Amino acid sequence: MGEDENILEELDDIQKDGLETLASVQDEAGVQAWRTAHLGRSAPVMLAFTRLGQISKEMRPAVGQKANQVKLALEAALEARAEEVKIASLRQKLDTERLDITLPGRRPTLGRLHPAAQALSEIIHIFEEMGFQEYRSPEVETDELNFELLNIPAYHPARDMWDTFHTTVPGTILRTHTSPGQIRAMREMCPKPIRVILPGMVYRYEQTNASHEMQFNQVELLAVGKNITLGDLKGTIEGFARRMFGESVRVRMRPSYFPFTEPSADIVMECFVCGSKGCPVCKYSGWLEIAGCGMLHPVVLRNGGYDPAVYSGFAAGLGPERIALLKYQVDDIRNFWQNDIRFLEQF
Amino acid sequence: MKVPLSWLKEYVDIDLSLIELADVLTMAGLEVEDVLLVGLPNPYEQAGAPQRREVSIHGLSWDPEKIVVAQIDEVMPHPNADRLVLCRLNDGVSELVVLTGAPNLFEYKGSGPLARPLKVAYAREGARLYDGHQPGQMLTTLKRTKIRGVDSFSMVCSEKELGISEEHEGIIILDDDAPTGRPLVEYMGDAVLEVNILPNMSRNASMTGIARELAALTQKALRKPQVNLPANGPSIAGKVSIQITDPQLNARFVLGMLEGAEQRPSPYRAQLRLRLAGMRPINAVVDATNYVMLEIGQPLHAFDYDVLVKRAGGKAPTIITRAAHPGEKLTTLDGVERSLDDFTVLVCDTAGALSLAGVMGGQESEITPGTRNILLEGATWNFVNTRRTNSSQKLSSEAGYRFSRGVHPALSSEGVKLCLQRMAEWSGGVIYSDLVDEYPLPAADPEAEISTGDVKRLLGIELTAAEIAALLSRLEFACRVEGNSVFAKTPPHRQDIGTGVIGRADLAEEVARIYGYDRIPATYMAEELPEARVRRPIQVEKLVRQSLARLGLQEVINYRLTAPEREARLAAAQPEASLPTYITLKNPLSPERSVMRRSLLAAILDTLEKNARLRDRLALFEVGPVFLPVEGQALPDEAPRLAMAMTGQRGTPAWDSPDSAQLDFYDLKGVIEGLLESLHVGNAQYSHTDNPAFHPGKSAQVTVNGSVLGVFGELHPQVKARYDFLAPAVVAAEFDLAALIDASASRYEIQPVPVFPPVLEDLALIVDESVLAADVEAAIRQGGGKLLTGVRLFDIFRGEQIGAGKKSLAYALSYQASDHTLSPGEANQIRQRILRRVEQLVGAQLRS
């Protein structure tokens, strides 16, 4: 074994030693120091190159090649280690910047629409998709439009259904329902087909309590045409209920009475609060009333200008606050107009 | 109406469960709102009960093992207590001694074995009952105890304990034929259906009315009560006569007579039914009138015949029906002297008024314990007059309820006959064999027509004429088929069917009800669609509300009803004559809500005030009408308005940045600018306003093309002082929403996104303090021309460096051309033009 073979072993040791010490390098300064010690001008592998001249001609290529391999291996290891050290130190730095992510965020001020308005616009939106257009009519109305033309003569037993605010102007009242808008819409559009939605505030002369208000919104549907049936009314309201309360909701149409429709119906829906198992919201009946409706009474059609022998139509009325009341389980309807910010902010 | 199931079953066979029964009635328009169990088991609490509720059922079920019919054979004194007795009782299994304090047993105390044992409701140990001594209905279980040294483990029950009524004065004493040992639930267990009678279904406001409907729905036979006067009684001829003044008010008047009645309680079964139906038993005669009213729907009135004879000076009385005279008075049987209206109909005799027809009897001729001979009235009254009398006299009676909805005249004689029969059965006496019957205005019972085409067109179902006729026949319509049409004659118990197109709709409803609303297919309208309408005001209003919510304001909706004083807080004191006119309520619920509002600003400030202490920052808006009376017009102008109000801190404080800056004029102005931007309202001008609600220096009106959109600003300190606000300033606005909508642009042009970079520079301009920022900006824009694409004021400076009475306005400007990058030379030219122009127009100097 000569000097020449020894140098090959020596180079193996240089590589081994270099890699071993590199493994313990932990920071940027250590990386620099290691570079100087193992790849610097006087590092053992560099000195091996300077000794090449002293090596036999036969061995020289092998030793040169070996020294080169060792140098490349050390460089590659250094590069990898340097990256590791960099990542580790970044991680350490980021660790120190850890936030208490449970602290509250800085809130831009959020404005909201009133819950009754939200419910109203949700309902309007659904009916608009079904081809109904919004139509508005006055809140202060004549007795004639609010009652007489809707087939509710003075002293008719049905007048009991609406306790009325009268104004000091004779014959002028606060509308008790959105239905006078039916007559207004019909008179405006006759003899064209009608598909409108009449939303708005109505008034009842009624002491307010948790479930009664003297002022509330109503949404009324009105469709007039030549072949509109009770089945169409049922389909329209069922379609609405599915969109509003979910695809699988169970809805029933039950006979009812309104002077301005005949046949008349109430729409009830299974109680979504208890799944119809019985709860205080549905008063243990399993059902919630969501709308009153019916086929337009011939007298009403005629008062609107349409011949009841040729035309038919339907009307339906819903209460947005009542729907919101049920949906969000509001315990007191008076919350809506009291406008307590602690109530409004929850919607 | 309260309908005891056992009573209903008397007139129709029912093979439905309680739940099915409730459903069948509800689906026919007789909504069963509630079922009260009085003994019967609860179907929802039994094995295999449906999970889903169809109807509310509650009440007390009587355990058949523990609550039975028993008989008291002897009532004995209690050894240690005067107010208790011991009963020797047989419950069908054994003989026991039961202790009770029931006062209605005291009369039997110590009289030895009873010849007629008393039948009672007996509860054994462990029975579940309502506690008789607690208010309301508290469930309790009978436990063994010792009362005054005597063992007690069971009891005889009161109505209250069994959930029949609130009555707890004594125990129930059943009719003699009650079978000892039989479970009480089998003997008299019941369920009371609370049925909502719709105004057009008043024909159903009786047990036979409901039974008739049920018979039609379930295709069973209706068993009407049998009414026959005895052939061998005395004749009423010469005893009384009738004069009907106006048949429109009184279509029919029937009188019958019973002689020699005894005043005693009616049988317990009758009393129980009256109680369950919501009426109080009184005595056999009065109970019979109420019972028959509930049974067939005809209210009846009993007079003391001898009193009438006396009033007629010993002669046969004449009954006269007429409207009340002006100033006429009558003391009714509740002891109230009533002043009568001219629409009130009276039953009178030759001496004067006897009763308010169909509403309430008079005191003088009422049945008393001494009454022996009874004159019984069954009549038909005009429902409008009855309604008006009910409301003007503030009376609500079962009779008034029925007459105010219409009672068919056919029921008058039927009711009188049936009632005489019940009276004779319960109170003894001899029934006269005939009636006096005046019937000047016979019922029309019209015939209406409906065709197969009508049914298809209105209901969307295909039925043959025979099928339609079959459905209507179930409701006792007499039907005739001619081709595709059915002619249906109204049966003589209902008055809700019209003729012509109305009759057709009436029949369509009856067909739909009996066919079943559930069976009508849900379809979508195949009808031609109406033309689309432009609804720009509605769309823009929606955009206004959404924009304001995006700008951080909370929407509120107030009562439209207010009080003038509340709105007056906004204005300086005014002379009476110039006070605004309001839409004023004739019947306000409270003075606080007596007029329709004229000011949305006043409404929103009320709301702001109410919430002022709840939040550090409040920013509210409302959109809605105000109501402005118009001279010579019944209806007011319902003018749409927008109001805003803000107070408190500018930002929402966070844990590391408590923001103490207060909202002021410029915050509200920023919101308004943001709103106008989102509505694409161009060219808004701001000028000072003299609106008295606002601080004269810190308020503005917004004008677009000469039209005033609204006013805003800080509240006048005097106005603010009338409210309870803590914050130093309140800013508010009121806009004319219609003007705002008009000013908004439905179409607008946008600028292309620039390709070449801008030149940015800042200019600080010194001007006199009095110069308005808007004028400086206008001058800059004039000078800069088209190439000036951005002007933003970023600082205002005042100080010694620039001299007293001066201010420096610093602007960030951008210059930009759409087709090339501006050279430094071009930028310099623009700057020079701007500087020349601002000097000329507003006297501005460049601050160096």
Boltz contact constraints between the chains, C-beta under 6 A:
constraints:
  - contact:
      token1: [A, 106]
      token2: [B, 654]
      max_distance: 6.0
  - contact:
      token1: [A, 107]
      token2: [B, 652]
      max_distance: 6.0
  - contact:
      token1: [A, 109]
      token2: [B, 552]
      max_distance: 6.0
  - contact:
      token1: [A, 109]
      token2: [B, 652]
      max_distance: 6.0
  - contact:
      token1: [A, 111]
      token2: [B, 549]
      max_distance: 6.0
  - contact:
      token1: [A, 111]
      token2: [B, 552]
      max_distance: 6.0
  - contact:
      token1: [A, 111]
      token2: [B, 553]
      max_distance: 6.0
  - contact:
      token1: [A, 111]
      token2: [B, 554]
      max_distance: 6.0
  - contact:
      token1: [A, 112]
      token2: [B, 549]
      max_distance: 6.0
  - contact:
      token1: [A, 112]
      token2: [B, 554]
      max_distance: 6.0
  - contact:
      token1: [A, 113]
      token2: [B, 549]
      max_distance: 6.0
  - contact:
      token1: [A, 113]
      token2: [B, 555]
      max_distance: 6.0
  - contact:
      token1: [A, 114]
      token2: [B, 555]
      max_distance: 6.0
  - contact:
      token1: [A, 114]
      token2: [B, 557]
      max_distance: 6.0
  - contact:
      token1: [A, 116]
      token2: [B, 557]
      max_distance: 6.0
  - contact:
      token1: [A, 133]
      token2: [B, 533]
      max_distance: 6.0
  - contact:
      token1: [A, 134]
      token2: [B, 538]
      max_distance: 6.0
  - contact:
      token1: [A, 138]
      token2: [B, 635]
      max_distance: 6.0
  - contact:
      token1: [A, 138]
      token2: [B, 638]
      max_distance: 6.0
  - contact:
      token1: [A, 140]
      token2: [B, 583]
      max_distance: 6.0
  - contact:
      token1: [A, 140]
      token2: [B, 635]
      max_distance: 6.0
  - contact:
      token1: [A, 140]
      token2: [B, 636]
      max_distance: 6.0
  - contact:
      token1: [A, 155]
      token2: [B, 384]
      max_distance: 6.0
  - contact:
      token1: [A, 155]
      token2: [B, 387]
      max_distance: 6.0
  - contact:
      token1: [A, 157]
      token2: [B, 199]
      max_distance: 6.0
  - contact:
      token1: [A, 157]
      token2: [B, 405]
      max_distance: 6.0
  - contact:
      token1: [A, 158]
      token2: [B, 199]
      max_distance: 6.0
  - contact:
      token1: [A, 165]
      token2: [B, 585]
      max_distance: 6.0
  - contact:
      token1: [A, 166]
      token2: [B, 586]
      max_distance: 6.0
  - contact:
      token1: [A, 166]
      token2: [B, 587]
      max_distance: 6.0
  - contact:
      token1: [A, 167]
      token2: [B, 583]
      max_distance: 6.0
  - contact:
      token1: [A, 168]
      token2: [B, 584]
      max_distance: 6.0
  - contact:
      token1: [A, 168]
      token2: [B, 586]
      max_distance: 6.0
  - contact:
      token1: [A, 169]
      token2: [B, 634]
      max_distance: 6.0
  - contact:
      token1: [A, 172]
      token2: [B, 634]
      max_distance: 6.0
  - contact:
      token1: [A, 192]
      token2: [B, 530]
      max_distance: 6.0
  - contact:
      token1: [A, 193]
      token2: [B, 527]
      max_distance: 6.0
  - contact:
      token1: [A, 193]
      token2: [B, 528]
      max_distance: 6.0
  - contact:
      token1: [A, 193]
      token2: [B, 530]
      max_distance: 6.0
  - contact:
      token1: [A, 194]
      token2: [B, 530]
      max_distance: 6.0
  - contact:
      token1: [A, 195]
      token2: [B, 530]
      max_distance: 6.0
  - contact:
      token1: [A, 215]
      token2: [B, 559]
      max_distance: 6.0
  - contact:
      token1: [A, 225]
      token2: [B, 527]
      max_distance: 6.0
  - contact:
      token1: [A, 227]
      token2: [B, 527]
      max_distance: 6.0
  - contact:
      token1: [A, 228]
      token2: [B, 525]
      max_distance: 6.0
  - contact:
      token1: [A, 228]
      token2: [B, 527]
      max_distance: 6.0
  - contact:
      token1: [A, 229]
      token2: [B, 459]
      max_distance: 6.0
  - contact:
      token1: [A, 229]
      token2: [B, 460]
      max_distance: 6.0
  - contact:
      token1: [A, 230]
      token2: [B, 459]
      max_distance: 6.0
  - contact:
      token1: [A, 230]
      token2: [B, 460]
      max_distance: 6.0
  - contact:
      token1: [A, 230]
      token2: [B, 520]
      max_distance: 6.0
  - contact:
      token1: [A, 231]
      token2: [B, 460]
      max_distance: 6.0
  - contact:
      token1: [A, 231]
      token2: [B, 520]
      max_distance: 6.0
  - contact:
      token1: [A, 231]
      token2: [B, 521]
      max_distance: 6.0
  - contact:
      token1: [A, 231]
      token2: [B, 523]
      max_distance: 6.0
  - contact:
      token1: [A, 232]
      token2: [B, 523]
      max_distance: 6.0
  - contact:
      token1: [A, 232]
      token2: [B, 525]
      max_distance: 6.0
  - contact:
      token1: [A, 234]
      token2: [B, 522]
      max_distance: 6.0
  - contact:
      token1: [A, 235]
      token2: [B, 522]
      max_distance: 6.0
  - contact:
      token1: [A, 235]
      token2: [B, 523]
      max_distance: 6.0
  - contact:
      token1: [A, 235]
      token2: [B, 524]
      max_distance: 6.0
  - contact:
      token1: [A, 238]
      token2: [B, 522]
      max_distance: 6.0
  - contact:
      token1: [A, 253]
      token2: [B, 517]
      max_distance: 6.0
  - contact:
      token1: [A, 254]
      token2: [B, 27]
      max_distance: 6.0
  - contact:
      token1: [A, 255]
      token2: [B, 29]
      max_distance: 6.0
  - contact:
      token1: [A, 255]
      token2: [B, 513]
      max_distance: 6.0
  - contact:
      token1: [A, 255]
      token2: [B, 517]
      max_distance: 6.0
  - contact:
      token1: [A, 257]
      token2: [B, 198]
      max_distance: 6.0
  - contact:
      token1: [A, 257]
      token2: [B, 199]
      max_distance: 6.0
  - contact:
      token1: [A, 257]
      token2: [B, 200]
      max_distance: 6.0
  - contact:
      token1: [A, 262]
      token2: [B, 505]
      max_distance: 6.0
  - contact:
      token1: [A, 262]
      token2: [B, 509]
      max_distance: 6.0
  - contact:
      token1: [A, 263]
      token2: [B, 509]
      max_distance: 6.0
  - contact:
      token1: [A, 263]
      token2: [B, 512]
      max_distance: 6.0
  - contact:
      token1: [A, 276]
      token2: [B, 52]
      max_distance: 6.0
  - contact:
      token1: [A, 276]
      token2: [B, 53]
      max_distance: 6.0
  - contact:
      token1: [A, 278]
      token2: [B, 53]
      max_distance: 6.0
  - contact:
      token1: [A, 283]
      token2: [B, 56]
      max_distance: 6.0
  - contact:
      token1: [A, 284]
      token2: [B, 56]
      max_distance: 6.0
  - contact:
      token1: [A, 285]
      token2: [B, 55]
      max_distance: 6.0
  - contact:
      token1: [A, 285]
      token2: [B, 56]
      max_distance: 6.0
  - contact:
      token1: [A, 286]
      token2: [B, 52]
      max_distance: 6.0
  - contact:
      token1: [A, 286]
      token2: [B, 53]
      max_distance: 6.0
  - contact:
      token1: [A, 286]
      token2: [B, 54]
      max_distance: 6.0
  - contact:
      token1: [A, 295]
      token2: [B, 458]
      max_distance: 6.0
  - contact:
      token1: [A, 298]
      token2: [B, 501]
      max_distance: 6.0
  - contact:
      token1: [A, 298]
      token2: [B, 502]
      max_distance: 6.0
  - contact:
      token1: [A, 298]
      token2: [B, 505]
      max_distance: 6.0
  - contact:
      token1: [A, 308]
      token2: [B, 501]
      max_distance: 6.0
  - contact:
      token1: [A, 312]
      token2: [B, 458]
      max_distance: 6.0
  - contact:
      token1: [A, 337]
      token2: [B, 559]
      max_distance: 6.0
  - contact:
      token1: [A, 339]
      token2: [B, 556]
      max_distance: 6.0
  - contact:
      token1: [A, 339]
      token2: [B, 607]
      max_distance: 6.0
  - contact:
      token1: [A, 341]
      token2: [B, 611]
      max_distance: 6.0
  - contact:
      token1: [A, 341]
      token2: [B, 614]
      max_distance: 6.0
  - contact:
      token1: [A, 341]
      token2: [B, 615]
      max_distance: 6.0
  - contact:
      token1: [A, 344]
      token2: [B, 554]
      max_distance: 6.0
